[in-house]
Every structure is written in structure tokens, then in C-alpha cells.
């Protein structure tokens, strides 16, 4: 498969959702859909802004994308 529908089209999204499930969803007991959305939104902000990624040399995606150094809080 080389065009649309190739297995590698969804690899990155599937990996992201796996990370979200194991690092956020499975560790929390949400009381409502609104609470789940808010909590996952906070996690995605953390994931992009502060969580170090080994593939990015220990930097957060935002730091690489915006060319900013990793914050001291991480």
C-alpha cells in the first residue's frame, strides 16, 4: 500500500492516543464527560509544552516547534 489508506498514515496518531490513554485516562476516574475533556485538555497542554520527549533530545514539542528552550519547571 503506497497511497491513501497506507498503514503508516495513522501510526503517529495511534501512538499519541496510546500515550494519552496510559498516562492520563487509565489513571483517572472521571465523573463526567466535561471533566474528562478538561483533564485530557490539560494533559495535551502538558504533553506539548513541558513533557520531555526522547526523540526530540529531551525537549518538548513546543520548544522545538517555536525554537524556545525547555522551561525549568519540567
Backbone as CSV, one residue per row, in Angstrom:
resi,resn,N_x,N_y,N_z,CA_x,CA_y,CA_z,C_x,C_y,C_z
1,UNK,0.849,-1.181,0.000,0.000,0.000,0.000,0.887,1.235,0.000
2,UNK,0.695,2.064,-0.982,1.561,3.215,-1.111,0.795,4.529,-1.052
3,UNK,-0.482,4.498,-1.321,-1.255,5.735,-1.357,-2.128,5.905,-0.144
4,UNK,-3.276,6.496,-0.366,-4.221,6.737,0.721,-4.640,5.408,1.355
5,UNK,-4.686,5.384,2.672,-5.056,4.175,3.379,-3.878,3.310,3.782
6,UNK,-2.667,3.785,3.561,-1.488,3.023,3.950,-1.404,2.928,5.474
7,UNK,-0.806,1.879,5.974,-0.727,1.632,7.407,-0.011,2.757,8.137
8,UNK,0.947,3.390,7.477,1.734,4.421,8.161,1.011,5.755,8.279
9,UNK,-0.160,5.885,7.662,-0.926,7.126,7.769,-1.363,7.398,9.203
10,UNK,-1.688,6.369,9.946,-2.238,6.545,11.292,-1.262,6.199,12.408
11,UNK,-0.046,5.838,12.100,0.902,5.390,13.116,1.116,6.449,14.191
12,UNK,1.314,7.680,13.799,1.617,8.736,14.775,0.402,9.069,15.635
13,UNK,-0.759,9.102,15.033,-1.977,9.386,15.796,-2.278,8.249,16.760
14,UNK,-2.130,7.013,16.313,-2.370,5.862,17.186,-1.404,5.858,18.354
15,UNK,-0.156,6.215,18.131,0.833,6.264,19.200,0.496,7.364,20.202
16,UNK,0.058,8.522,19.697,-0.349,9.606,20.585,-1.510,9.175,21.463
17,UNK,-2.546,8.537,20.892,-3.697,8.106,21.681,-3.312,7.035,22.681
18,UNK,-2.375,6.165,22.334,-1.901,5.167,23.294,-1.261,5.863,24.495
19,UNK,-0.440,6.865,24.226,0.204,7.613,25.303,-0.828,8.314,26.174
20,UNK,-1.799,8.957,25.568,-2.847,9.648,26.328,-3.601,8.663,27.216
21,UNK,-3.935,7.509,26.674,-4.677,6.519,27.462,-3.872,6.035,28.656
22,UNK,-2.603,5.680,28.438,-1.807,5.107,29.522,-1.324,6.136,30.531
23,UNK,-1.072,7.376,30.118,-0.549,8.383,31.032,-1.632,9.285,31.643
24,UNK,-2.846,9.248,31.103,-3.905,10.123,31.624,-5.199,9.363,31.899
25,UNK,-5.813,8.817,30.898,-7.166,8.273,31.013,-7.236,7.104,31.988
26,UNK,-6.329,6.143,31.867,-6.391,4.957,32.726,-6.039,5.253,34.178
27,UNK,-5.451,6.408,34.452,-5.049,6.764,35.810,-6.102,7.597,36.542
28,UNK,-7.152,7.997,35.848,-8.168,8.871,36.427,-9.537,8.201,36.405
29,UNK,-10.376,8.620,37.328,-11.771,8.175,37.341,-12.626,9.422,37.128
30,UNK,-13.040,9.650,35.914,-13.816,10.842,35.580,-15.263,10.659,36.009
31,UNK,-15.850,11.742,36.524,-17.254,11.719,36.932,-18.190,12.163,35.818
32,UNK,-17.639,12.861,34.819,-18.478,13.341,33.727,-17.638,13.515,32.468
33,UNK,-18.323,13.668,31.358,-17.636,13.881,30.084,-16.903,15.217,30.107
34,UNK,-17.511,16.219,30.697,-16.872,17.528,30.792,-15.572,17.483,31.575
35,UNK,-15.580,16.742,32.663,-14.365,16.583,33.465,-13.290,15.852,32.669
36,UNK,-13.679,14.835,31.929,-12.725,14.093,31.104,-12.120,15.000,30.035
37,UNK,-12.948,15.784,29.376,-12.442,16.699,28.340,-11.457,17.703,28.921
38,UNK,-11.797,18.264,30.067,-10.924,19.251,30.693,-9.597,18.622,31.099
39,UNK,-9.649,17.437,31.685,-8.444,16.758,32.135,-7.553,16.354,30.960
40,UNK,-8.153,15.839,29.908,-7.373,15.457,28.722,-6.806,16.699,28.047
41,UNK,-7.546,17.790,28.046,-7.038,19.049,27.509,-5.826,19.539,28.271
42,UNK,-5.879,19.452,29.617,-4.721,19.828,30.432,-3.534,18.922,30.130
43,UNK,-3.811,17.616,29.959,-2.726,16.689,29.658,-2.086,17.018,28.305
44,UNK,-2.894,17.323,27.308,-2.340,17.663,25.998,-1.501,18.937,26.057
45,UNK,-1.916,19.895,26.876,-1.094,21.092,27.071,0.242,20.726,27.700
46,UNK,0.205,19.877,28.717,1.432,19.393,29.350,2.290,18.625,28.346
47,UNK,1.664,17.741,27.575,2.372,16.898,26.593,3.125,17.747,25.581
48,UNK,2.504,18.817,25.130,3.122,19.654,24.106,4.087,20.689,24.660
49,UNK,3.856,21.179,25.869,4.638,22.296,26.382,5.748,21.901,27.351
50,UNK,5.540,20.858,28.173,6.503,20.575,29.233,7.054,19.162,29.242
51,UNK,6.352,18.182,28.708,6.797,16.790,28.790,7.997,16.568,27.879
52,UNK,9.132,16.106,28.440,10.296,15.840,27.595,10.063,14.602,26.717
53,UNK,10.519,14.675,25.479,10.381,13.577,24.528,11.773,13.109,24.127
54,UNK,12.031,11.821,24.275,13.362,11.295,23.968,13.728,11.491,22.504
55,UNK,12.767,11.368,21.623,13.024,11.531,20.189,13.420,12.967,19.845
56,UNK,13.056,13.910,20.696,13.374,15.319,20.469,14.541,15.780,21.335
57,UNK,15.333,14.845,21.799,16.501,15.180,22.597,16.163,15.692,23.979
58,UNK,15.062,15.225,24.549,14.660,15.656,25.879,13.886,16.971,25.894
59,UNK,13.582,17.488,24.730,12.820,18.734,24.621,11.340,18.444,24.433
60,UNK,10.528,19.438,24.722,9.092,19.353,24.476,8.820,19.747,23.019
61,UNK,7.738,19.254,22.433,7.425,19.616,21.049,7.307,21.123,20.819
62,UNK,6.692,21.836,21.754,6.576,23.284,21.582,7.942,23.960,21.553
63,UNK,8.869,23.483,22.370,10.206,24.072,22.402,10.901,23.900,21.056
64,UNK,10.720,22.764,20.439,11.323,22.533,19.127,10.601,23.352,18.066
65,UNK,9.280,23.303,18.090,8.488,23.979,17.070,8.692,25.488,17.113
66,UNK,8.671,26.053,18.295,8.805,27.503,18.436,10.241,27.932,18.720
67,UNK,11.165,26.987,18.762,12.594,27.260,18.996,12.843,27.956,20.314
68,UNK,12.119,27.502,21.364,12.281,28.041,22.700,12.947,26.987,23.571
69,UNK,13.751,27.377,24.537,14.338,26.386,25.431,13.287,25.769,26.335
70,UNK,13.553,24.542,26.790,12.656,23.838,27.692,12.585,24.586,29.018
71,UNK,11.378,24.764,29.552,11.214,25.511,30.800,11.847,24.750,31.962
72,UNK,12.229,25.460,32.986,12.872,24.855,34.153,11.879,24.011,34.948
73,UNK,10.582,24.240,34.795,9.572,23.505,35.552,9.546,22.032,35.165
74,UNK,9.937,21.698,33.969,9.909,20.303,33.522,11.077,19.600,34.126
